C-alpha cells in the first residue's frame, strides 16, 4: 500500500478480565477498497470492529483515523468521526417499533437536526431507491424479508454518505442465493459511493467474491494479510485449513473479477 491508510491499527491489545481477546493487532485499511477480516467464531473480529469505530478503547496500542489517534480525540471530534462511518450490523439491527422510513431517517435526525422534513424525505427516498427499495417506507421490519432488511440496514448506514462502511458478519444465517445477493450489494455500494469497506466474515466464498484485501485473525493476532490470491496461496497451515474447510478451496473459489482461482503455490507472504 503506497498511499497512507485511512485506518491503521498499531499494537492493539484488549482483554476482558483474564481473557485476552486481542494480543497485539497491526493492520492497515486502504482507502476506497474492500478489506475483509476473516477468522473463526470467538476470534475477536467484532471486538476489533468496535475499536475501529471508537466504541471500545484498547488496553494498549492505538487506532489511527487519517493518521490521527482516535484515543486523543475529544468527545465532539469523536462524534464527528463516527458520523463518517456507516455500520451494517449482523442482523441489520433495525428498530422494530419504527417503520422503514423512520429507521433510515434515524441518522439524519441524530446528526443533522437542522434538516427540514422535505429534505429528510428526499434523502430517505434516494437512499432506498439506490438499493432498489420502493414503496416500503411505511412497512415495519417484521413485514420484510431477510434480504430486504439487509438493504434497509444498508440504506440507513449510507444515508450520511460515509467514508467508511463497516459490515459485521453480513451474510450470517442466509442461504447461498441470498449470500450472493448481499455480496453484490456490498460490491455495488462500494463502487457507487467509492467508500472504504471493512467486512467481518467467516464465509470464504463471500470473502473471495468481494475482497480487495484479506486479513486473518487467529488467537488474537493478524497472522496473514494480502490480496485474496496471496492469502489463498499463503504457506500457513491454519490459513489453509480455514479457507478450505467449507469446500471453497482454490479450485472452486472465485475472485472479485469472477476468474477461477489458481491452485496454491505454497508461497510465503
N, C-alpha and C positions, 0 to 999 in steps of 0.2 A: 504494500500500500504506500504509494509515494505521497499522496495528499494526507494532511492531518485527519485523523478520525474525528467523527462528530461526537462519539462517545468512546471513552477509554477507561478501563479498569486496571488498577495497579495494586498488586499485593493484597487484594481484599480478603479479609477473614470475617467469619461470623459464626458464633456458637450460641446455642440455647442451653444454658446450664452446662453440663458436661458433654453435650453432643456438639461436636464440631461439624458444621454443615459446609462452610466454605473455608478452604485451607490455603489461601494464597492465590486468588484468581488474577490472572493477567489476560486482558482481552481488548482488542481494538475493533470498533464497529465502523466500517467505512460509510461515508455519506452517500445517499442516493441509491443504495443497493439493499439486497435482502440477505441478512445473516440469520442462519438457523442454528440454534443451540440445542444439541441433542444430548440424551442421557437417560438412564433408567429412572423409574419411579423412586422418589426419595433422594435423588442425587443432588438436589439443591437448585434446580433450574428456576423454579418460581421465586425462591428466595433471592437469587441473583437478579431476576427481573425487577423485583421490588426495590433493590438497591439502585438499579439503573434509573428509575423514575424518582428516586429520593424518598420512597415510602419507608425505607429502613436505613439505618445508619450502620456502617461497618464497625466491627470491633477494632480493626486496624486496616490500613490501606486506604484507597481513595477511588472515587468515581469522578471523572472529569467530563464536563459537557462543553464542547468547543474550547477545550484547553483550560477551563475554569473548574476548580474544585467545588463540587456540589456542597460539600460539608461547610464551606466558607460563605455560602450564600445566606443572606438574611431571609426572614420569612416572606417578605414581599418579592424578593428576587427568585426565591424557590417556587413561589406560586406562579410567577411569570414563566419560569422554566417549564413547570408542569403543564401549563396551558399550551406549550408547543409539542406536547406528547398526546397521542391518542392511544387508547388501550382497548383491545377486544379480549374480554375475559373468556375463560374456558367454556362456560355455559351461557355466554352472552351477557349475563348479569343485568337483564332488563328489569325495570321496576314493575312488578306485577300489577300494582294499583294504578299505573299510568298507561294511557294508550300510546300508540306508536308515536304520534306527533309529540306528545309531552316527553317521552323518553329521548327522542332525538334532539328536541329543543333544550333539554336539561343543561348541557354545557354552555349554551348561549346565555341562558338565564343566570348561570353562575358566574361566568367570566365576562360577559358583555351586556351588562344590565341596562345600558343606555339605548339598546335597540328597540324600535317600536314594533308593534305586533305584526304589521305588514312585512317588515324586513325579516323578522323571525320566521314567519310563514314562508317567505320566499326561499330562505336558506334551508329550511327543513325540507321543503318540496324538492329543491335542487339536489340535496344530498340523497334523498330517497330515489329520485328518478335516475341518478347516476348509477344506482345499483339495481335498476330495473324493478323498483318497487312502486306500484301505482295503486291508488285507492285503498291504502291500508292505514291511513293516518288515524282513523277512529277505532281501529281494532286494538285489542289487548294482547299481550304476549301469549296468553293461553290459547288464543284463536289462531296462532301462527304455526306453521311447520317449523321443524328444526332449522332447515336451511334459511327460511325467511327470518327467523330470529337472529341467525348469524349476520344476515345482511342488514337488519335493523341495527344490530350492535355495531356493525362497521360504519353505518351511516352516522350514528352518534359519535363514534370515535374519530371520524374525519371531518365533522362539521366545522371545527375551528381551523381547518386547513393546517394540520400539524406538520412539523418537520419530521417527526419520528412516530411510527405506529408500532406498538408492542402487542404481540399476539401470544396469549398463554394457552397452549395446547388447543388450538382452534379446531382440530379435527377429532378430538376425543369423543368416542361414543357414536360416531357417524358411520354409515355404511360406505363401501368403496366408491359408489357413484357420487354420493354427497361429499365425500372427501375430495374427489376430483373437482367438484364444483367450488368448494371452499378454496382449494389451491388456485383455481383460475381467478377467483375473486381477489385473492391476495395479490397475485401477479398483476392483474389488470389495475388494481388500485395503486400499486407501486409505480407502474408505468404511467398511469394517468396523472397522478399527483407528484411524481418524481420524489417520493418520500423515502426516508430510510426506514426499512422494516426489520424488526427483530422478532423472530418466531421461536417460541419454545415448543419442542416436539420430540416425540419418540417414534414417529411414523417415518420410516426411511423412504418409502415410495414418495410420500408427500415432500420430504426434505429434498430429494434429488430432482423433483419437478420444479421447485420454486427458488432454491438457494443459489445465490452467487458465491456465498462463503458459508462454511460449516465449522462449528466448534463443538467438540465433545467434552462434556463434563463428567468426570468419574472420580468418585471418592473425594469430592470437594475441590478438585483441580481441573483445569483445562488441559487435557492430555494430547489433543490433536486439533489443529486448525488448518484450513486451506480451502481450495475450491472443492466442489463435490467430487471431481475426478481424483484430486490429490488425497482426499480423505478415503475414498474407496480403495485407493492403492497404497494406503499407509501400512507400513510393516509393523503394526502394533496389534498383537493378538486380541486384546479386549475390544479394540475398534472393529476388527474383522468379525468377531463373534456378534457384536451388537448390530452391525449393519446387514448381516446375512441371516440372522435368526428368523426373520419373518418371511424369508423367501425372496426378498428384493435385492439379491446379490448382484454382482456385476453383469450377469448375463440377462437379467430381467429389468433392472432399474433403467429409467430414462432420465436424461438430463433436462435442464430447463428448455433447451432447444429441440428436445424430442429425439436426439440421436441415441443409438444404443450405446450402453456403457462398455468400455473395454475390460477384459479380464485383468485382475490385479497384477501389477508388475513387481510388487514387493518393494517399491521404492520407499526410502525413509524420508519423511517430511523435514 
